[in-house]
Amino acid sequence: MVLVYNLLMKMYSNPSARKVRGSHVLRVSCAHCGCLIAHYRKVGRSNLVKLYLARIVDSSVDVSDAPGALECPQCGVRLATRYVVRSDGELAYRLVPGEVRSRRV
């Protein structure tokens, strides 16, 4: 049933998304129910700790107005909190450890 729900879910494209050289696309999903949260352009091989708002390609949550927290649309678990990265001043979401799964597309 979760798979059918994921196929019928509306995906919002991010108007501020941009391509990044040397990046690959990750499928980010909820660890509890498996619901698709976003497609994200990741640079490097390290763990997924934060999601930069400009690198989110599309998501099941409307990120154009940059909500304060990302929650799973299916089970309601809080997945990330919005903050401003100190080093470069960009908006990002800090992921709660163990709440999301990511897989390369």
N, C-alpha and C positions, 0 to 999 in steps of 0.2 A: 504494500500500500504506500510506503514511503517513496518508492521509485515512481509510482504513478503521480503522486503529489508533486515531486520534483519536476516532472515533465510538464505539468500543467501550471506551474508557478510562473507568475509574471516576473520578468527580469528587467531591471531599470538600467539603462546605459548611463555611464558617468560622463557628463558634458566636459569635465575638466581633465579627462584621461588623456595621456599622451604616451607615445612609444618611447622606449628606453633601449639604447644600444646594448647588446649583449644580455638581454633579459629573456626569461622563459616564463610561460604562463602556468600558474598554479590554480587548481580547483580547491577552494577553501570551503569546508563543510563543517556542520555541527558534529561534535564528537558523540553527543547523546542520541540524536535521532537520525543523523546522516543527511539532513536537509542541506541543499546547496546554498551557500551564503554569498560567495563572490568568485569571480575570476580575477586574478591578481598577477601583475608583471613583477617577478622577483629577479633581483640582480644578485649574483653570487651564490655560494654554496652553503651559507650558514643557515641556522634555524630560522623559522618564521617567528619573529618577535613582535613586529609592528607592521601595520598596513598603512603606507602613505596614501593619502586621499587621491593624489594625482596618478597613482599607478593602478587603481581599481578600474578594471575594464568595464564590468557590469556586475550588478549585485541584485539580490532579492529584496534588499532594503533600499529605499530611495536615499542615496548619499549626496544628492545635489544640494540639499539644505544642511548637510553635515550635522546629523543628530548627535547628541551628547554621548550616546552609548549604542553599540550594536547588539541587538538581541535576536535570537533565532525566531523567525516568523512562525515556526511550527510548534516548538515546545516552550518558547519564552525565556530560555536561559540567557543570561548576560554573557556575551562573548568578548567584548572589547570596550574600552573607554577612550573617548577622544581627548587629545592633548596636543600642545604645540611643541615640536621638537626643538630643543634648546640650541642645537648646533646650527641649524639652517632656517629655523622659523616657519617650517611647513606644518600643515595639519596632518595628523596621523592618528591611527587607532592602536592603542597598546593592548595586545591580546592577553586574555586571562590564560595562564598556563594550563594545558590539558583540556581546554574547552573546544578547541578546533582541531580538525585534521586537514592536512594539505596533501595534494597529489599533483604531480606534474602532468600537464595535458599534452 
